Amino acid sequence: MSPTSPKAFPVSWDQFHRDCRALAWRLAAAGPFEAIICITRGGLVPAAIVARELDLRLIESVCIASYHDYKNQGELKVLKDIAPSIKAIGDGQGKGVLVIDDLTDTGKTAKIVRDMLPNAHFAAVYAKPAGRPLIDTFVTEVSQDTWIYFPWDMGLAYQAPIREGSAG
């Protein structure tokens, strides 16, 4: 789905923080976790909030690029693998590790990381139907044809009413 979709879901910083805290509430019952892996870049902010709420100090990242032009998802590239110290936790397959992202869209990124850590607990703040089966915990599901505008992608600007966007 591209940002030209008539279905837009703008998320403010306040809303995103509330949604991340709601995710942490759900994850508190799913733990305990020894470490967090955030999928960059989108997982950086929710990982920081969840780590604070769950009092986790061991935070790592796996860097995977999928949106190369902010419009269309392209070929996935692993830019930075998971640190060996994280792979050594628990059963060596991710047990006790929490993987966080802002959104699971198609599920392709989550699948790559799930192949690396099959027993980790996967969480995203938002989920779309195609990616939802790869996520264990999420807060809000949106339709596949909705483009989520995250607070770090936006400035203050006029938003057209929904009715105006669907006319035509």
C-alpha positions in Angstrom: 0.0 0.0 0.0 1.4 3.4 -0.9 0.9 6.8 0.7 -1.4 7.8 -2.2 -4.1 5.5 -0.7 -7.4 7.2 0.0 -7.4 5.4 3.4 -5.1 7.3 5.7 -4.5 6.6 9.3 -2.4 9.5 10.8 -1.0 8.8 14.2 0.1 11.6 16.5 3.0 11.3 19.0 0.5 11.2 21.9 -1.5 8.4 20.3 1.6 6.4 19.4 2.9 6.7 22.9 -0.5 5.5 24.3 -0.6 2.6 21.8 3.0 1.6 22.8 2.0 1.6 26.5 -1.0 -0.5 25.6 1.3 -2.9 23.8 3.5 -3.0 26.9 0.5 -3.9 29.1 -0.3 -6.8 26.8 3.4 -7.9 26.7 3.7 -7.8 30.5 1.6 -11.0 30.7 3.4 -12.7 27.9 6.9 -12.4 29.4 9.2 -12.5 31.1 11.7 -11.3 28.5 15.4 -11.0 28.9 16.0 -8.8 25.8 14.4 -6.7 23.1 15.2 -6.8 19.4 13.8 -3.8 17.5 13.4 -4.0 13.8 14.8 -0.8 12.5 13.9 1.8 11.9 10.2 1.6 12.7 10.8 -0.5 15.8 13.2 1.9 17.5 10.6 4.2 19.2 8.2 1.4 20.4 11.1 -0.6 21.6 12.3 2.3 23.8 8.8 2.8 25.3 8.2 -0.9 25.9 11.7 -1.4 27.3 11.0 1.4 29.8 7.6 0.0 30.8 8.9 -3.6 31.2 12.2 -2.5 32.8 14.3 -4.2 30.1 17.9 -3.0 29.6 19.2 -5.3 27.0 18.1 -3.8 23.7 19.5 -4.7 20.3 18.5 -4.2 16.7 18.2 -6.0 13.5 18.3 -3.7 10.5 16.2 -4.6 7.5 15.4 -2.2 4.7 12.2 -2.8 2.8 10.8 0.7 1.9 13.5 2.2 -0.2 11.5 5.3 -1.4 8.8 5.6 1.3 6.2 4.7 -1.3 6.6 1.1 -2.3 8.0 -1.9 -0.6 11.0 -3.3 -2.5 13.4 -6.2 -2.1 14.3 -6.8 1.6 17.9 -6.5 2.6 19.4 -7.4 6.0 21.8 -4.5 6.7 22.7 -5.7 10.3 22.1 -9.1 11.7 21.2 -9.9 15.3 24.1 -9.8 17.8 25.5 -13.2 18.8 24.9 -12.3 22.5 21.2 -12.1 21.8 21.2 -15.4 19.9 22.8 -17.0 23.0 19.8 -16.2 25.2 17.5 -19.0 26.3 17.4 -21.8 23.8 19.4 -20.0 21.2 16.3 -19.8 19.0 14.8 -16.7 20.6 13.1 -18.0 23.8 13.0 -15.0 26.2 13.5 -12.5 23.4 10.9 -9.9 22.4 11.0 -8.6 18.8 9.3 -5.2 18.3 8.3 -3.3 15.2 5.9 -0.4 14.6 3.9 -2.2 12.0 3.6 -5.6 10.3 2.3 -4.9 6.8 2.9 -7.8 4.4 4.7 -9.9 7.0 7.9 -10.2 4.9 10.1 -8.4 7.3 8.7 -10.4 10.3 9.3 -13.6 8.4 13.0 -12.9 7.9 13.4 -12.2 11.6 11.2 -15.1 12.6 13.5 -17.4 10.6 16.5 -16.0 12.6 14.7 -16.4 16.0 11.8 -18.8 15.6 10.9 -19.0 19.3 11.0 -15.2 20.0 7.8 -13.4 20.9 6.9 -11.0 18.0 5.0 -7.7 18.7 3.9 -4.8 16.6 1.9 -1.7 17.5 -0.1 -2.0 14.4 -0.9 -5.0 12.1 -2.4 -5.4 8.7 -4.2 -8.7 7.8 -1.3 -10.0 5.5 1.2 -9.7 8.3 -0.9 -10.5 11.3 -0.3 -14.3 11.3 3.4 -13.6 12.0 2.8 -11.4 15.0 2.0 -12.8 18.5 0.9 -9.5 20.1 -0.4 -6.2 18.6 -2.6 -3.3 19.6 -4.6 -2.2 16.5 -5.4 -3.8 13.2 -6.0 -1.7 10.1 -7.1 -2.7 6.6 -4.4 -3.8 4.1 -5.2 -0.8 1.9 -4.6 1.8 4.7 -1.5 3.9 4.8 -0.3 4.7 8.4 1.3 8.1 8.8 3.6 7.7 11.8 4.4 10.9 13.8 8.0 10.9 12.6 6.8 11.1 9.0 4.5 14.1 9.4 4.5 17.8 10.0 1.6 19.9 10.9 -0.7 20.1 7.9 -4.3 20.2 6.9 -6.0 16.8 6.6 -8.9 16.6 4.1 -12.1 15.1 5.4 -12.6 11.4 4.7 -15.6 12.2 2.4 -13.5 14.5 0.2 -10.8 11.8 -0.2 -13.3 9.1 -1.3 -15.2 11.3 -3.9 -14.4 10.7 -7.5 
